[in-house]
Every structure is written in structure tokens, then in C-alpha cells.
Amino acid sequence: MGKINLLVANANQNFTDRELGIFESATKDAEKFISDNFDFDYEVDLIIATPSYLLPTIPEDGISGRTYHSRMIVVVVDKQQKAINEDIVFETICHEMSHSLRWEKLPEYTKTMFDGMILEGLAVALEEKAMIASKREQTETFLKEMKRTTQTEIDGMIANLKENFKDENYDYDTIFYTGSDVLPRWTGYKLGYYFVKKHLEETGQTIEQATLASYSSFTSEI
């Protein structure tokens, strides 16, 4: 059985004992969810820290994460933006574990914009499954935004980007984070989630199977 090794960067004593307990509980539950649904047979170092300019938070949630490679995840938490919530910490860890599992089990990395969308869409769909399976209700603003995106919005984003889906060089921050005059915030995530959910519906695959599927399996979604 795999293990998520929790390491909290707390030299400044920013996190209280109660908050440290939240991190521990959320990590244990995420580890169990991943172990119950995947062949999780390796160790991951999970570092929880306060934000920095290198890794800012999503202000609405006071949290964000980044997977640097299959065995190291960093989650940053800013309790000044929003009180630390165990459900949201759990959700964030499960999202990042999607990336970890792909890179550990299927050493295939993103080349194109479309690949990047699928990578993130898989992670959003897995965190959604984790929240439903664990019966947790306090989901991130981020996930809520993914789920409330309308088909009209999806069609508009596709129309603006379809000719560039195969680009290997593109403005990642604008497409996946900030948006622009013509693209909404989190466009890359929203399209990725849409394409992954469409793929699951059309193929009958589970999110667990799709998480470890080659990007070439999703080319029909373009």
C-alpha cells in the first residue's frame, strides 16, 4: 500500500495544533481514497506551507496545489483569505494525486495545449469523484465553477481555441488561470473537465481508468 507522507512547513508557527490536525486527517482520508481506487504502491511527500510568489493561492478558497513530480506535492494554505476547511484540503490533495498517479504509472507528459487540458480535466473529475465518495459537501469555489459552466460558454471557449489545441507553445497562465478579454478565468480547466466528462460518458470508462489512459485516447474529443 502506498503512503502520503505529510510534511508541514510551520517554522513560523502559523498553523495551530487544530489546523495541523485538519491537515493530518485530510491526508489520511485522501490516502485511503487513492488506495481504494488505484494500485497505489509508492510514497508521496506532501508539503503544506504558507503561500509564496512562486505558488499563490486561489483567493476564494485560500488554497492551491502543485505536483512537481510523481512523488512530491506542495499545497499552500492562506488562512487569512479563508478559514482552513478539511473538506477543501482533502479535495486539493486528491486533485494533485491525479497528476502524481499519471506521472508514476504512465510516464507520459503533456506536449500540447489539449494534453494540458486533459491532464487538468482528469484531476478535476477525480476530485469531484472523491468528494462524492467521501460525502463531503464543502467543495472549492474552483470545482463549483467547473460544474456550473454552461454549454454556451464551452462552445465559445472551443471556438476561440480549437485551432490552437495542438500548439506546443502557448500562454499557459492566460489560458489556465487568468483568462483574457475573450477567454474566461480557468478556461483550460473548464474545457479539460468538459472533455474528460464527455470521454467518460462516450466510452463508459471510469475516472480511475481514464486517469491512467494515454492522451491519444482523448483526441476524438477535439
Rosetta silent file (secondary structure, phi, psi, omega in degrees, C-alpha in Angstrom):
SEQUENCE: MGKINLLVANANQNFTDRELGIFESATKDAEKFISDNFDFDYEVDLIIATPSYLLPTIPEDGISGRTYHSRMIVVVVDKQQKAINEDIVFETICHEMSHSLRWEKLPEYTKTMFDGMILEGLAVALEEKAMIASKREQTETFLKEMKRTTQTEIDGMIANLKENFKDENYDYDTIFYTGSDVLPRWTGYKLGYYFVKKHLEETGQTIEQATLASYSSFTSEI
SCORE:     score description
SCORE:     0.000 S_00000001
   1 L     0.000  138.160  178.708    0.000    0.000    0.000 S_00000001
   2 L   -74.770  175.316 -177.138    1.238    3.466   -0.844 S_00000001
   3 E  -147.574  139.567  171.475    1.671    6.286    1.597 S_00000001
   4 E  -102.758  112.722 -179.398    1.335   10.067    1.589 S_00000001
   5 E   -87.294  111.553 -177.703    3.998   11.479    3.891 S_00000001
   6 E   -83.461  126.708  177.975    2.699   14.729    5.366 S_00000001
   7 E  -129.689  112.490 -178.198    5.301   17.427    5.994 S_00000001
   8 E  -101.038  120.563  177.020    4.010   20.775    7.317 S_00000001
   9 L   -80.607  101.550 -171.100    6.327   23.767    6.947 S_00000001
  10 L  -135.984   33.145 -178.819    5.481   25.529   10.185 S_00000001
  11 L   -61.121  -30.068 -179.939    8.673   27.140   11.465 S_00000001
  12 L   -86.395    4.035  178.976    6.816   30.435   11.855 S_00000001
  13 L    58.395   34.881 -179.927    4.097   28.686   13.910 S_00000001
  14 L   -71.179  -32.236 -177.826    1.466   29.954   11.506 S_00000001
  15 L   -99.191  133.664 -179.980   -0.642   26.820   11.850 S_00000001
  16 L   -80.080  169.843  177.069   -2.263   25.909   15.175 S_00000001
  17 H   -59.702  -38.658  178.900   -2.464   22.403   16.611 S_00000001
  18 H   -62.498  -42.130 -179.668   -6.108   22.219   15.498 S_00000001
  19 H   -69.316  -36.235  175.037   -5.127   23.129   11.935 S_00000001
  20 H   -62.152  -36.831  176.786   -2.298   20.603   11.962 S_00000001
  21 H   -65.095  -36.837  176.430   -4.912   18.026   12.941 S_00000001
  22 H   -62.622  -45.172  179.581   -7.034   19.051    9.959 S_00000001
  23 H   -61.050  -43.217 -178.452   -4.089   18.528    7.615 S_00000001
  24 H   -64.668  -45.039 -178.578   -3.377   15.107    9.106 S_00000001
  25 H   -65.155  -43.998 -179.702   -6.991   13.944    8.894 S_00000001
  26 H   -63.810  -38.494  179.094   -7.443   15.185    5.321 S_00000001
  27 H   -65.788  -43.875  178.860   -4.209   13.500    4.246 S_00000001
  28 H   -61.342  -42.706 -179.300   -5.204   10.161    5.779 S_00000001
  29 H   -68.198  -38.418  177.217   -8.592   10.270    4.073 S_00000001
  30 H   -65.197  -42.436  177.707   -7.039   11.192    0.717 S_00000001
  31 H   -58.844  -42.357  179.359   -4.535    8.363    1.078 S_00000001
  32 H   -66.632  -43.688  179.878   -7.391    5.931    1.740 S_00000001
  33 H   -60.559  -46.150 -179.918   -9.435    7.169   -1.204 S_00000001
  34 H   -64.684  -42.744 -179.535   -6.490    6.812   -3.587 S_00000001
  35 H   -64.845  -34.952 -179.129   -5.558    3.396   -2.171 S_00000001
  36 H   -72.652  -21.285 -172.152   -9.147    2.164   -2.509 S_00000001
  37 H  -116.413   -9.713 -178.500   -9.369    3.196   -6.155 S_00000001
  38 L  -138.092  163.517  170.535   -5.873    2.762   -7.613 S_00000001
  39 L   -80.217   78.912 -175.686   -2.865    0.491   -7.430 S_00000001
  40 L   -93.124   99.361 -171.305   -1.166    2.964   -5.115 S_00000001
  41 L  -128.411   29.337  179.042    2.123    1.286   -4.246 S_00000001
  42 L  -140.545  174.279 -179.026    4.620    4.139   -3.802 S_00000001
  43 E  -107.048  144.988  178.583    5.256    7.021   -1.412 S_00000001
  44 E  -125.852  132.656  172.496    4.487   10.694   -1.971 S_00000001
  45 E   -89.506  121.164  177.797    5.851   13.614    0.033 S_00000001
  46 E  -109.891  115.034  179.430    3.113   16.161    0.634 S_00000001
  47 E  -103.655  124.916  175.043    4.380   19.541    1.825 S_00000001
  48 E  -109.768  129.533 -173.968    1.875   22.002    3.256 S_00000001
  49 E  -147.287  173.781  171.831    3.096   25.571    3.588 S_00000001
  50 L   -80.536  158.793 -174.590    2.046   29.200    3.508 S_00000001
  51 L   -68.028  160.162  173.149    1.865   30.827    0.042 S_00000001
  52 E  -141.305  173.370  178.549    4.750   32.449   -1.781 S_00000001
  53 L   -63.833  -21.962  179.022    5.112   34.336   -5.034 S_00000001
  54 L   -75.535  -28.228 -178.032    6.108   31.006   -6.598 S_00000001
  55 E  -147.261   85.925  178.324    2.826   29.377   -5.642 S_00000001
  56 L   -78.200  169.480  178.688   -0.043   31.720   -4.756 S_00000001
  57 L   -94.840  168.218  164.263   -3.470   30.562   -3.625 S_00000001
  58 E   -81.778  114.170 -171.367   -6.877   30.796   -5.238 S_00000001
  59 L   -55.190  -39.186 -177.769   -8.204   33.710   -3.150 S_00000001
  60 L   -63.636  -28.256 -177.178  -11.780   32.407   -2.920 S_00000001
  61 L  -108.210  -16.764 -178.733  -10.558   29.131   -1.396 S_00000001
  62 L    66.550   26.201 -176.160   -7.347   30.232    0.326 S_00000001
  63 E  -156.732  153.423  168.550   -5.559   27.179   -1.052 S_00000001
  64 E  -161.756  168.066 -178.813   -3.844   25.796   -4.137 S_00000001
  65 E  -142.741  162.327  175.637   -1.549   22.929   -5.016 S_00000001
  66 E  -149.425  134.450  176.307    1.147   21.885   -7.420 S_00000001
  67 E  -100.404  115.044 -175.859    2.602   18.475   -8.236 S_00000001
  68 E   -84.759  -35.028  167.249    6.293   18.867   -9.026 S_00000001
  69 E  -159.148 -179.835 -169.474    6.801   15.205   -9.872 S_00000001
  70 L   -59.308  -22.167 -175.176    5.034   11.962   -9.050 S_00000001
  71 L  -115.995   16.530  174.868    6.440   11.812   -5.546 S_00000001
  72 E  -146.188  120.163  178.639    6.288   15.440   -4.423 S_00000001
  73 E  -121.712  139.252  173.564    3.233   17.641   -3.984 S_00000001
  74 E  -118.689  127.929  174.315    3.118   21.116   -2.455 S_00000001
  75 E  -118.096  127.781  177.994   -0.138   22.566   -1.113 S_00000001
  76 E  -108.740  141.588 -175.348   -0.179   26.171    0.067 S_00000001
  77 E  -131.520  129.646  176.850   -2.781   27.465    2.503 S_00000001
  78 L  -120.048   97.754 -175.977   -3.565   31.066    3.422 S_00000001
  79 L   -74.863   -7.101  173.877   -5.901   31.124    6.378 S_00000001
  80 L   -75.398  -25.928  178.415   -6.068   34.909    6.191 S_00000001
  81 L   -82.559  -41.349 -179.497   -8.036   34.522    2.958 S_00000001
  82 L  -157.439  140.016  179.783  -10.326   31.755    4.175 S_00000001
  83 L   -57.869  141.111 -177.523  -10.544   29.598    7.291 S_00000001
  84 L   -66.104  127.073 -176.220   -8.901   26.214    6.800 S_00000001
  85 L  -120.816  125.599 -175.724  -11.507   23.627    5.860 S_00000001
  86 H   -60.938  -39.279 -179.259  -10.761   19.897    5.991 S_00000001
  87 H   -59.262  -43.973 -176.626  -13.023   19.085    3.049 S_00000001
  88 H   -72.166  -34.249  174.741  -11.194   21.534    0.791 S_00000001
  89 H   -64.115  -45.884  176.928   -7.748   20.337    1.908 S_00000001
  90 H   -57.518  -47.139 -179.218   -8.820   16.752    1.152 S_00000001
  91 H   -59.686  -43.617 -178.923  -10.184   17.827   -2.246 S_00000001
  92 H   -65.067  -41.987  179.008   -6.972   19.620   -3.173 S_00000001
  93 H   -62.427  -43.419 -179.782   -4.805   16.626   -2.240 S_00000001
  94 H   -63.587  -38.437  175.753   -6.969   14.295   -4.343 S_00000001
  95 H   -58.586  -49.615 -177.036   -6.677   16.663   -7.324 S_00000001
  96 H   -68.010  -30.464  178.390   -2.893   16.678   -7.082 S_00000001
  97 H   -66.771  -24.432  174.003   -2.770   12.906   -6.620 S_00000001
  98 H   -60.432  -44.969  177.906   -4.311   12.543  -10.082 S_00000001
  99 H   -64.440  -44.381 -179.863   -1.178   14.137  -11.518 S_00000001
 100 H   -56.566  -47.440 -177.763    1.045   12.056   -9.258 S_00000001
 101 H   -63.162  -43.246  179.487   -0.555    8.793  -10.366 S_00000001
 102 H   -60.463  -46.468 -174.572   -0.275    9.618  -14.073 S_00000001
 103 H   -72.828  -26.458  177.527    3.382   10.526  -13.828 S_00000001
 104 H   -80.344  -43.693 -172.068    4.215    7.495  -11.685 S_00000001
 105 H   -93.847  -26.584 -176.717    2.202    4.901  -13.595 S_00000001
 106 L  -137.030   86.798 -174.430    2.180    6.392  -17.094 S_00000001
 107 L   -69.907   65.975 -179.564    5.326    8.442  -17.746 S_00000001
 108 L  -122.227  122.931 -174.415    3.662   10.485  -20.475 S_00000001
 109 L  -108.662  157.326 -177.164    3.971   14.245  -20.270 S_00000001
 110 L   -68.260  136.358  174.910    1.920   16.995  -21.860 S_00000001
 111 L  -113.133  -39.684 -173.722    3.110   18.310  -25.212 S_00000001
 112 L  -111.997  168.811  174.756    0.163   20.292  -26.493 S_00000001
 113 H   -57.743  -41.973 -179.281   -2.426   22.671  -25.098 S_00000001
 114 H   -63.292  -41.532  175.741   -5.031   19.923  -25.479 S_00000001
 115 H   -56.710  -44.783 -179.640   -2.869   17.486  -23.471 S_00000001
 116 H   -61.716  -38.028  177.008   -2.651   20.078  -20.699 S_00000001
 117 H   -63.664  -43.526  179.648   -6.419   20.448  -20.684 S_00000001
 118 H   -65.057  -42.985  177.872   -6.894   16.700  -20.363 S_00000001
 119 H   -53.252  -48.549 -177.510   -4.314   16.486  -17.568 S_00000001
 120 H   -76.019  -34.894  177.341   -6.210   19.067  -15.534 S_00000001
 121 H   -62.133  -38.989  176.227   -9.636   17.809  -16.533 S_00000001
 122 H   -61.319  -42.081 -178.785   -8.770   14.362  -15.209 S_00000001
 123 H   -67.042  -39.202  178.099   -7.678   15.874  -11.903 S_00000001
 124 H   -65.898  -43.161  179.712  -10.883   17.911  -11.576 S_00000001
 125 H   -65.106  -34.968  178.743  -13.022   14.864  -12.354 S_00000001
 126 H   -71.194  -39.971  178.129  -11.128   12.783   -9.805 S_00000001
 127 H   -65.128  -35.011  176.156  -11.516   15.389   -7.060 S_00000001
 128 H   -61.863  -46.559  177.833  -15.223   15.501   -7.891 S_00000001
 129 H   -60.340  -41.173 -178.883  -15.433   11.704   -7.504 S_00000001
 130 H   -62.783  -40.722 -179.744  -13.507   11.918   -4.216 S_00000001
 131 H   -67.024  -40.013  178.890  -15.928   14.479   -2.783 S_00000001
 132 H   -67.770  -46.752 -177.657  -18.963   12.392   -3.760 S_00000001
 133 H   -62.796  -35.502 -178.237  -17.459    9.125   -2.489 S_00000001
 134 L   -89.853   -2.323  179.951  -16.484   10.679    0.843 S_00000001
 135 L    58.108   35.576  175.787  -19.832   12.516    1.147 S_00000001
 136 L   -90.185  142.144 -171.980  -18.035   15.799    1.716 S_00000001
 137 L  -113.142  -22.130 -174.821  -20.048   18.894    0.912 S_00000001
 138 L   -85.454   71.166 -176.918  -17.736   21.908    1.347 S_00000001
 139 L   -77.205  159.154  178.609  -16.317   21.919   -2.162 S_00000001
 140 L   -65.095  151.427  168.658  -13.953   24.542   -3.502 S_00000001
 141 H   -55.604  -37.903  179.819  -15.199   27.574   -5.393 S_00000001
 142 H   -54.675  -52.139 -178.714  -12.888   26.237   -8.117 S_00000001
 143 H   -66.370  -38.743  177.964  -14.837   22.967   -8.522 S_00000001
 144 H   -59.244  -39.999  179.117  -18.166   24.772   -8.347 S_00000001
 145 H   -65.437  -38.098  177.495  -17.052   26.994  -11.226 S_00000001
 146 H   -61.100  -44.191 -172.665  -16.125   23.948  -13.299 S_00000001
 147 H   -76.135  -25.589 -177.007  -19.535   22.367  -12.758 S_00000001
 148 H   -93.568    1.604  178.224  -21.637   25.462  -13.407 S_00000001
 149 L   -64.933  128.988 -176.716  -20.031   26.272  -16.770 S_00000001
 150 L   -84.207  161.738  177.774  -22.751   26.320  -19.429 S_00000001
 151 H   -63.047  -34.848  177.274  -22.650   24.654  -22.836 S_00000001
 152 H   -61.489  -41.572  177.902  -22.801   28.097  -24.433 S_00000001
 153 H   -65.700  -42.403  178.096  -19.648   29.085  -22.526 S_00000001
 154 H   -59.656  -47.441 -178.976  -17.961   25.824  -23.529 S_00000001
 155 H   -59.759  -39.540  179.298  -18.820   26.372  -27.183 S_00000001
 156 H   -65.746  -42.509  179.133  -17.386   29.881  -27.042 S_00000001
 157 H   -65.141  -41.543  178.702  -14.121   28.735  -25.485 S_00000001
 158 H   -63.149  -43.872 -179.917  -13.757   25.939  -28.042 S_00000001
 159 H   -58.763  -37.487 -178.310  -14.427   28.354  -30.904 S_00000001
 160 H   -76.553  -25.910 -171.224  -11.673   30.657  -29.637 S_00000001
 161 H  -117.907  -12.189 -170.573   -9.059   27.960  -29.047 S_00000001
 162 H   -54.418  -39.089 -178.318   -9.778   24.960  -31.280 S_00000001
 163 H   -69.379  -12.111 -178.024   -7.267   25.978  -33.946 S_00000001
 164 H  -110.826    4.212 -176.115   -4.570   26.125  -31.247 S_00000001
 165 L   -57.207  -30.604 -177.394   -5.277   22.867  -29.401 S_00000001
 166 L   -92.652    3.277  178.712   -2.222   21.219  -30.947 S_00000001
 167 L   -64.667  138.637  176.051    0.103   24.127  -30.148 S_00000001
 168 L   -97.592  -15.944  175.572    3.130   23.192  -28.055 S_00000001
 169 L  -121.701  120.267 -177.216    3.932   26.796  -27.173 S_00000001
 170 L  -157.829  168.001 -177.578    1.128   28.877  -25.715 S_00000001
 171 L   -83.030   89.823 -174.483    0.310   31.330  -22.912 S_00000001
 172 H   -60.400  -45.861 -176.288   -0.355   28.860  -20.090 S_00000001
 173 H   -60.265  -43.780 -179.367   -1.170   31.448  -17.433 S_00000001
 174 H   -66.289  -44.952 -175.271   -3.783   33.192  -19.564 S_00000001
 175 H   -73.574  -38.179 -175.182   -5.462   30.001  -20.763 S_00000001
 176 H   -98.035  -21.822 -175.010   -5.431   28.071  -17.491 S_00000001
 177 H  -120.381  -71.941 -165.594   -5.548   30.808  -14.861 S_00000001
 178 H   -79.770  -31.062 -172.028   -6.251   34.447  -15.534 S_00000001
 179 L    78.470 -173.156 -178.296   -8.285   34.441  -18.731 S_00000001
 180 L  -153.411 -167.040  178.366   -8.415   37.415  -21.109 S_00000001
 181 L   -62.749  -27.826 -177.484  -10.860   39.717  -22.848 S_00000001
 182 L  -111.965  -14.198 -179.362  -12.207   36.758  -24.814 S_00000001
 183 L  -116.186  134.284  177.609  -11.455   33.816  -22.506 S_00000001
 184 L   -73.979  163.132  174.568  -12.918   33.365  -19.019 S_00000001
 185 L   -55.862  140.568  176.343  -10.807   32.595  -15.990 S_00000001
 186 L    65.792   28.775 -179.124   -9.737   28.937  -15.772 S_00000001
 187 H   -53.633  -47.684 -177.881  -10.587   28.224  -19.418 S_00000001
 188 H   -58.888  -40.375  177.842   -8.089   25.356  -19.677 S_00000001
 189 H   -67.884  -44.005 -177.738   -9.535   23.642  -16.619 S_00000001
 190 H   -62.825  -44.456  178.108  -13.123   24.157  -17.726 S_00000001
 191 H   -68.229  -40.009  178.274  -12.520   22.706  -21.176 S_00000001
 192 H   -59.931  -44.842  178.032  -10.452   19.858  -19.752 S_00000001
 193 H   -61.341  -43.963  179.508  -13.225   18.932  -17.320 S_00000001
 194 H   -61.445  -48.063 -177.952  -15.778   19.106  -20.152 S_00000001
 195 H   -64.374  -39.655 -179.600  -13.696   16.915  -22.482 S_00000001
 196 H   -67.105  -45.340 -179.984  -12.972   14.341  -19.765 S_00000001
 197 H   -63.321  -38.063  176.661  -16.614   14.065  -18.681 S_00000001
 198 H   -63.394  -42.735  178.786  -17.631   13.696  -22.344 S_00000001
 199 H   -61.402  -44.844 -179.800  -14.999   10.978  -22.782 S_00000001
 200 H   -62.012  -41.152 -179.650  -16.258    9.065  -19.730 S_00000001
 201 H   -66.838  -41.143 -174.759  -19.823    9.223  -20.977 S_00000001
 202 H   -78.402  -31.570 -176.109  -18.982    8.112  -24.509 S_00000001
 203 H   -98.283  -19.640 -175.547  -16.524    5.325  -23.629 S_00000001
 204 L    78.407    5.843  176.562  -18.014    4.007  -20.394 S_00000001
 205 L   -68.502  153.786  170.321  -14.616    4.306  -18.735 S_00000001
 206 L   -85.961  163.605  176.908  -14.363    5.129  -15.059 S_00000001
 207 H   -64.542  -29.652  177.702  -12.361    8.157  -13.965 S_00000001
 208 H   -64.851  -43.493  178.328   -9.852    5.712  -12.486 S_00000001
 209 H   -66.247  -43.502 -178.158   -9.327    4.080  -15.900 S_00000001
 210 H   -66.310  -32.437  179.880   -9.180    7.412  -17.697 S_00000001
 211 H   -57.422  -31.949 -177.239   -6.654    8.801  -15.209 S_00000001
 212 L  -108.168   20.196  178.889   -4.119    6.276  -16.463 S_00000001
 213 L   -94.627  149.450  179.227   -5.065    6.431  -20.158 S_00000001
 214 L   -65.057  149.634  176.374   -2.811    7.886  -22.845 S_00000001
 215 H   -57.551  -28.482 -179.218   -3.556   11.375  -24.137 S_00000001
 216 H   -63.188  -21.496  178.370   -4.066    9.783  -27.548 S_00000001
 217 H   -68.139  -18.966 -174.081   -7.258    8.219  -26.173 S_00000001
 218 H  -104.146    5.061 -175.901   -8.790   11.676  -25.942 S_00000001
 219 H   -64.409  -25.796 -179.879   -8.016   13.000  -29.424 S_00000001
 220 H   -68.384  -14.468 -179.168  -11.570   12.264  -30.549 S_00000001
 221 H   -77.860  -14.278 -177.805  -12.753   14.927  -28.108 S_00000001
 222 L   -69.674    0.000    0.000  -11.227   17.735  -30.196 S_00000001
